[in-house]
Amino acid sequence: MRLAIVTSHPIQYQAPWFRALAAQIDLEIFFCHRQDDKGQADAGYGTAFEWDVPLLDGYRHTWLKNVSRQPNVFSFRGCDTPEIGTRLAEGRFDACILNGWYLKSHLQAILACRRLGLPVFIRGDSQRATDRPLLLRALKYPFYRTLLNSVTGHLYVGEANRQYLLHYGVPSSRLWFVPHSVDDRRFREAAAFARQHGKTDEIRRRLSLPPDARIALFVGRLVAKKRPEDFIRALAHLSTTHVVGVIVGSGPLQPDLERLATECGVPVTFAGFANQSELPAYYAAAHILVLPSDSGETWGLVANEALACGTPIVVSDQTGCSRDLIEPDTGKIFPCGDIHALSRAITAMVDERAAHPDAVQRATASMSARYGSQAAADATITALRQSLTL
């Protein structure tokens, strides 16, 4: 099988999936944009940086020429790559996958595939937002329904994404499950190394945390949709004094969050931005990860990362991953924005991990394997083979 994938730019979560696919089939990735360190800052990280793990190793890739007047990956016109049709024709591919459908480049690829008679699939993570005005939802429905039904099929990443596609009239016969994933093996092995070689103790000492404190961890950009203020307020309502908060990440809300923590008298430490190679040690040091985001969080891959490190999760019911990753012993769900419910969930999960560490370890390991990069690659190949023989 010869497969093309069209995606916006190199992304740390996609590269492991690409490598796992390339080990099994003939694969070529087409990137629409070269993201620089400033682009990462503009994405809400609040600091310019480059990812410190390989994003281009292990698979063949091609940079498309982006002719947009304002190249970026945030707006429809930010990626304009008219040569994609020629590249797909020259490649003699059996199928094409688009990672998303929000860029002009994606529509160019869909039209090119239709001209070439090339099966084209979309892998996205959209879910139905709860805060969109009714009029806006009504206006976009006909266009979305037409577009989403114009492709061969969809590789949905989880239940919220599946329900989204069904809402827009995509028949279930054209839906194949390909889980949202991270490099679970790398995170698992790095977390084990951190525990065995004292890296978790180093984090506690560096952050001046008591050796017996139980860490509730927040990882992510400090932006509104991730609701980090809910994390701080929930810690202020805990019934136990043994839990401390650690926030790993940066962004425009940090000054306000620091003031809020001081006003609430909450033991929260701001660790700053941590790159990919640094994160496993933080997950390994933590007792739980908290993801309080609203429906703008179409999945929440930090939850996958935490599970790969053996750390259970507490997530809001509006995050895309909440219907898929939460089972007994992997974590808790709470109603988004309900501070008291979040506080209770944090306490319950911290206590559960302390009382049943072996059960939590088995559950997180099992869930992580089901949502890892190899599982995603295997599911992709199965979906393509099934769909192309129908």
Secondary structure as the mmCIF struct_conf table of DSSP 4:
data_model
#
loop_
_struct_conf.conf_type_id
_struct_conf.id
_struct_conf.beg_label_comp_id
_struct_conf.beg_label_asym_id
_struct_conf.beg_label_seq_id
_struct_conf.end_label_comp_id
_struct_conf.end_label_asym_id
_struct_conf.end_label_seq_id
STRN STRN1 ARG A 2 THR A 7
BEND BEND1 SER A 8 HIS A 9
TURN_TY1_P TURN_TY1_P1 GLN A 12 GLN A 14
HELX_RH_AL_P HELX_RH_AL_P1 ALA A 15 ALA A 22
TURN_TY1_P TURN_TY1_P2 ALA A 23 GLN A 24
BEND BEND2 ILE A 25 ILE A 25
STRN STRN2 ASP A 26 PHE A 31
HELX_RH_AL_P HELX_RH_AL_P2 ASP A 37 GLN A 40
HELX_RH_PI_P HELX_RH_PI_P1 ALA A 41 TYR A 45
BEND BEND3 GLY A 46 THR A 47
BEND BEND4 ASP A 52 VAL A 53
BEND BEND5 LEU A 55 LEU A 56
TURN_TY1_P TURN_TY1_P3 ASP A 57 GLY A 58
BEND BEND6 TYR A 59 TYR A 59
STRN STRN3 ARG A 60 TRP A 63
HELX_LH_PP_P HELX_LH_PP_P1 LEU A 64 LYS A 65
BEND BEND7 ARG A 69 GLN A 70
BEND BEND8 VAL A 73 SER A 75
HELX_RH_3T_P HELX_RH_3T_P1 PHE A 76 GLY A 78
TURN_TY1_P TURN_TY1_P4 PRO A 82 GLU A 83
HELX_RH_AL_P HELX_RH_AL_P3 ILE A 84 GLY A 91
TURN_TY1_P TURN_TY1_P5 ARG A 92 ARG A 92
BEND BEND9 ASP A 94 ASP A 94
STRN STRN4 ALA A 95 ASN A 99
BEND BEND10 TRP A 101 TRP A 101
BEND BEND11 LEU A 103 LEU A 103
HELX_RH_AL_P HELX_RH_AL_P4 LYS A 104 LEU A 116
TURN_TY1_P TURN_TY1_P6 GLY A 117 GLY A 117
STRN STRN5 VAL A 120 ARG A 123
BEND BEND12 THR A 130 ARG A 132
HELX_RH_AL_P HELX_RH_AL_P5 LEU A 134 LEU A 148
TURN_TY1_P TURN_TY1_P7 ASN A 149 ASN A 149
BEND BEND13 SER A 150 THR A 152
STRN STRN6 GLY A 153 TYR A 156
BEND BEND14 GLY A 158 GLY A 158
HELX_RH_AL_P HELX_RH_AL_P6 GLU A 159 HIS A 167
TURN_TY1_P TURN_TY1_P8 TYR A 168 GLY A 169
HELX_RH_3T_P HELX_RH_3T_P2 SER A 172 ARG A 174
STRN STRN7 LEU A 175 PHE A 177
STRN STRN8 VAL A 182 VAL A 182
HELX_RH_AL_P HELX_RH_AL_P7 ASP A 184 GLN A 196
TURN_TY1_P TURN_TY1_P9 HIS A 197 GLY A 198
HELX_RH_AL_P HELX_RH_AL_P8 LYS A 199 ARG A 206
TURN_TY1_P TURN_TY1_P10 LEU A 207 SER A 208
TURN_TY1_P TURN_TY1_P11 PRO A 211 ASP A 212
HELX_LH_PP_P HELX_LH_PP_P2 ALA A 213 ALA A 213
STRN STRN9 ARG A 214 VAL A 219
BEND BEND15 GLY A 220 GLY A 220
BEND BEND16 VAL A 223 VAL A 223
HELX_RH_3T_P HELX_RH_3T_P3 ALA A 224 LYS A 226
HELX_RH_AL_P HELX_RH_AL_P9 PRO A 228 ALA A 236
TURN_TY1_P TURN_TY1_P12 HIS A 237 HIS A 237
BEND BEND17 SER A 239 SER A 239
BEND BEND18 THR A 241 HIS A 242
STRN STRN10 VAL A 243 VAL A 248
TURN_TY1_P TURN_TY1_P13 PRO A 252 LEU A 253
HELX_RH_AL_P HELX_RH_AL_P10 GLN A 254 CYS A 264
TURN_TY1_P TURN_TY1_P14 GLY A 265 GLY A 265
STRN STRN11 VAL A 268 GLY A 272
TURN_TY1_P TURN_TY1_P15 GLN A 276 GLU A 278
HELX_RH_AL_P HELX_RH_AL_P11 LEU A 279 ALA A 285
BEND BEND19 HIS A 287 HIS A 287
STRN STRN12 ILE A 288 LEU A 291
TURN_TY1_P TURN_TY1_P16 SER A 295 GLY A 296
BEND BEND20 THR A 298 TRP A 299
HELX_RH_AL_P HELX_RH_AL_P12 LEU A 301 ALA A 308
TURN_TY1_P TURN_TY1_P17 CYS A 309 GLY A 310
STRN STRN13 ILE A 313 SER A 316
TURN_TY1_P TURN_TY1_P18 ASP A 317 GLN A 318
BEND BEND21 THR A 319 THR A 319
TURN_TY1_P TURN_TY1_P19 GLY A 320 CYS A 321
HELX_RH_AL_P HELX_RH_AL_P13 SER A 322 LEU A 325
TURN_TY1_P TURN_TY1_P20 PRO A 328 THR A 330
STRN STRN14 GLY A 331 PHE A 334
TURN_TY1_P TURN_TY1_P21 CYS A 336 GLY A 337
HELX_RH_AL_P HELX_RH_AL_P14 ILE A 339 ALA A 355
HELX_RH_AL_P HELX_RH_AL_P15 PRO A 357 ARG A 370
TURN_TY1_P TURN_TY1_P22 TYR A 371 TYR A 371
STRN STRN15 GLY A 372 GLY A 372
HELX_RH_AL_P HELX_RH_AL_P16 SER A 373 LEU A 388
TURN_TY1_P TURN_TY1_P23 THR A 389 THR A 389
#
